[in-house]
Amino acid sequence: MVASEGYSRRLLDDWRSGDQQRLDAVGAQSRAYAEGWRWLGEAAPEKVGRLRSLEDNEG
């Protein structure tokens, strides 16, 4: 959770500063991440649960 809190704090700082270029980059990165999970879920749904579990344990 600590890593995501830092990420959220940086995103909020970018939003407050009006750094539109940074916000656009973060948005594109988030969409690519979500698209990767969607693709993986379609290609190998049995693996998604295990991967999400591992990812949660890292945070």
C-alpha positions in Angstrom: 0.0 0.0 0.0 2.8 2.4 0.7 3.9 2.4 -2.9 0.4 3.2 -4.2 0.1 6.0 -1.6 3.3 7.6 -2.9 2.0 7.2 -6.5 -1.3 8.8 -5.5 0.4 11.6 -3.8 2.6 12.4 -6.8 -0.5 12.2 -9.1 -2.3 14.7 -6.8 0.8 17.0 -6.8 0.9 16.9 -10.6 -2.8 17.7 -10.8 -2.5 20.6 -8.4 0.5 22.0 -10.3 -1.4 21.8 -13.6 1.3 19.6 -15.2 -0.9 18.4 -18.0 1.9 16.6 -19.9 2.6 14.5 -16.8 -1.1 13.8 -16.2 -1.4 12.7 -19.8 1.5 10.4 -19.5 0.2 8.8 -16.3 -3.2 8.4 -17.9 -1.7 6.6 -20.9 0.3 4.4 -18.6 -2.8 3.5 -16.6 -4.8 2.7 -19.7 -2.0 0.4 -21.0 -1.8 -1.4 -17.6 -5.6 -1.9 -17.6 -5.5 -3.1 -21.2 -2.7 -5.6 -20.4 -4.9 -7.1 -17.6 -7.9 -7.3 -19.9 -5.9 -9.0 -22.6 -4.4 -11.4 -20.1 -7.8 -12.2 -18.6 -9.0 -13.1 -22.1 -5.9 -15.1 -23.0 -5.3 -17.0 -19.8 -8.1 -16.4 -17.2 -6.8 -19.1 -14.9 -3.5 -17.2 -14.4 -5.0 -13.8 -13.6 -6.0 -14.7 -10.1 -2.5 -16.0 -9.2 -0.8 -12.9 -10.8 -3.1 -10.5 -9.0 -2.4 -12.3 -5.7 1.3 -12.0 -6.2 1.0 -8.3 -7.1 -1.1 -7.6 -4.0 1.6 -9.3 -1.8 4.3 -7.0 -3.3 2.6 -3.8 -2.4 
